[in-house]
Amino acid sequence: AHADWATANAAEALGQSQDAAKLRRRATGAVEHLFDSSTGLMRPKSRDGRFVARFPTTRWGDGYTEGSAWHHSFPPFDVELLARLHGGKDKLRAKILQMVAEPSTFESGGYGQTIHEMREMRALAMGQYGHNNQPCHHVLWLLALAGYPDDANRLIREVIDRGYGVDFYAGDEDNGEMGAWFVLAAAGLFSVSPASEDYVVGA
């Protein structure tokens, strides 16, 4: 969904407004299609369009790459849509706060073994928030966009304190992203979606 939205922005900049509109519809449609209101998370569907029956929310793999439902349920490109699906910005806030309050447990799931991203998430001990891997890097900033900057600032500061030190960081560097997140967060700026010119301001 995010890739479609990002490509729509590029299409718009190139004067391809019809393509841009089609891609935006597809992006928002995917979010609406996969959101499971009973759990507040994005849930895989089978070929017949029904949600999969077995849905342990801490299970990695299957419908998710290097993560679980918690890591892939907060797309960064339309906070208003996400809030509406949750039933309001207060409910979206509650779900993100639940994410960091849950036990840091996991099921290996489709991976069939424990991979280092699972261990690193557990070691950070911030619930199901996996700062060690990229799908979560924007999530806490969504709190600011939803109107809860105090929550965002508190949790982002906690990540800085727990996940970084003079000789370590909590996870894969992957082309400099862990370091870039730290620099931006410490400066009080963050691009929630790299396909947007907008930055969130933090403290």
C-alpha positions in Angstrom: 0.0 0.0 0.0 2.8 2.4 0.9 4.6 1.7 -2.3 1.5 2.4 -4.3 1.0 5.7 -2.4 4.6 6.7 -2.9 4.4 5.9 -6.6 1.2 7.9 -6.9 3.1 11.0 -5.6 5.8 10.4 -8.3 3.1 10.0 -11.0 1.5 13.2 -9.8 4.8 15.1 -10.0 5.2 13.8 -13.6 1.8 15.0 -14.6 0.2 11.5 -14.7 -2.8 12.4 -12.7 -4.9 9.4 -13.8 -2.2 6.9 -12.8 -1.8 8.8 -9.5 -5.5 8.6 -8.7 -5.6 4.9 -9.5 -2.6 4.2 -7.3 -4.0 6.2 -4.4 -7.3 4.3 -4.6 -5.4 1.0 -4.6 -3.3 2.1 -1.6 -6.2 3.1 0.6 -8.2 0.1 -0.7 -5.5 -2.3 0.5 -5.5 -0.8 4.0 -9.3 -0.9 4.2 -9.4 -4.4 2.9 -6.8 -5.9 5.3 -7.8 -4.0 8.5 -9.5 -6.4 11.0 -11.7 -4.3 13.3 -11.9 -7.2 15.8 -8.2 -7.0 16.5 -7.3 -3.5 15.3 -4.5 -5.0 13.2 -3.9 -5.8 9.5 -4.8 -9.4 9.0 -3.9 -11.7 6.0 -6.7 -13.0 3.9 -7.2 -16.2 2.0 -7.8 -16.4 -1.7 -11.6 -16.3 -1.2 -11.2 -12.9 0.5 -11.8 -14.1 4.0 -9.6 -13.3 7.0 -7.4 -16.3 7.8 -8.9 -18.2 10.7 -5.7 -18.7 12.8 -4.3 -15.4 13.8 -1.8 -15.3 16.6 -0.8 -11.6 16.6 2.8 -12.3 17.7 3.4 -14.9 14.9 6.1 -13.8 12.4 6.1 -14.6 8.7 3.2 -15.9 6.7 1.6 -12.7 5.7 4.4 -10.5 7.0 8.0 -10.0 6.2 10.4 -9.9 9.1 7.7 -9.1 11.6 4.2 -9.9 12.9 0.9 -8.2 12.6 2.0 -5.6 15.2 4.8 -4.5 13.0 2.8 -4.1 9.7 -0.5 -2.6 10.9 0.3 1.1 11.0 0.9 2.3 7.4 2.5 5.7 7.5 0.8 7.5 4.6 -2.7 8.3 5.8 -3.2 8.8 9.5 -6.7 10.1 9.0 -7.7 6.9 7.3 -6.0 4.8 10.0 -7.7 6.7 12.8 -11.1 6.3 11.1 -10.6 2.5 10.8 -9.8 2.4 14.5 -12.8 4.4 15.4 -11.1 7.7 16.2 -7.6 9.1 17.0 -8.0 8.2 20.6 -8.5 4.6 19.6 -5.5 4.7 17.3 -3.4 6.1 20.2 -4.7 3.3 22.5 -3.6 0.7 20.0 -0.1 2.1 19.6 0.3 2.4 23.4 -0.9 -1.2 23.7 1.8 -2.2 21.2 4.5 -1.0 23.5 2.8 -2.5 26.6 2.3 -6.0 25.3 4.8 -8.7 26.3 7.8 -8.9 24.0 7.0 -12.5 23.0 7.0 -14.0 19.5 6.2 -17.1 17.5 8.7 -18.1 14.8 5.7 -18.9 12.6 6.5 -19.1 8.9 10.2 -18.7 9.5 10.4 -22.0 11.2 13.2 -20.8 13.5 14.2 -17.9 15.6 15.8 -15.1 13.5 17.9 -12.3 15.0 15.2 -9.7 14.5 13.0 -11.7 16.9 15.7 -11.8 19.6 16.5 -8.1 19.2 12.9 -7.1 19.6 12.7 -9.1 22.8 15.9 -7.6 24.1 14.7 -4.0 23.6 11.7 -4.9 25.9 9.3 -2.3 24.6 6.5 -4.7 24.0 5.8 -5.6 20.4 7.5 -2.4 19.1 10.5 -3.7 17.2 12.9 -0.8 16.7 15.6 -3.2 15.5 13.8 -3.5 12.2 12.5 -1.0 9.7 8.7 -1.6 9.6 8.3 0.0 13.0 10.5 3.0 12.7 7.7 5.4 12.0 5.0 4.1 14.3 5.7 6.1 17.5 5.8 9.3 15.4 2.2 8.6 14.3 1.2 9.5 17.9 2.3 13.1 17.2 0.4 13.2 13.9 -2.7 11.9 15.7 -2.5 14.8 18.2 -0.6 13.1 21.0 2.9 14.7 20.9 3.6 14.0 24.6 3.2 10.3 24.2 5.3 10.4 21.0 8.1 12.3 22.7 8.2 10.2 25.8 8.4 6.9 23.8 10.9 8.2 21.3 13.1 9.3 24.1 12.8 5.8 25.6 13.9 4.3 22.3 16.9 6.6 22.2 17.9 5.7 25.8 17.3 1.9 25.4 18.3 1.3 21.8 21.4 3.3 21.4 24.7 3.7 23.2 28.3 4.8 22.5 29.1 1.4 21.1 25.8 -0.2 20.1 22.4 0.1 18.5 19.4 -2.2 18.7 19.3 -4.0 15.4 20.3 -4.1 11.7 22.0 -1.0 10.4 20.6 -1.8 6.9 22.1 1.0 4.7 22.4 3.4 7.6 18.7 3.5 8.7 19.3 2.9 12.4 21.8 5.7 12.6 19.7 8.0 10.5 16.7 7.4 12.8 18.8 8.3 15.8 20.1 11.5 14.2 16.6 12.6 13.1 15.0 11.7 16.4 17.7 13.4 18.5 17.2 16.5 16.3 13.4 16.3 16.8 12.6 15.7 13.2 11.3 12.7 11.3 10.0 11.9 7.9 7.2 9.4 8.6 6.9 8.6 4.9 10.0 9.1 2.7 7.6 9.7 -0.2 6.3 12.9 1.5 8.0 16.3 1.9 6.5 16.6 5.4 8.4 16.1 8.6 7.0 15.6 12.1 8.5 17.8 14.7 9.4 16.3 18.1 11.1 17.3 21.3 
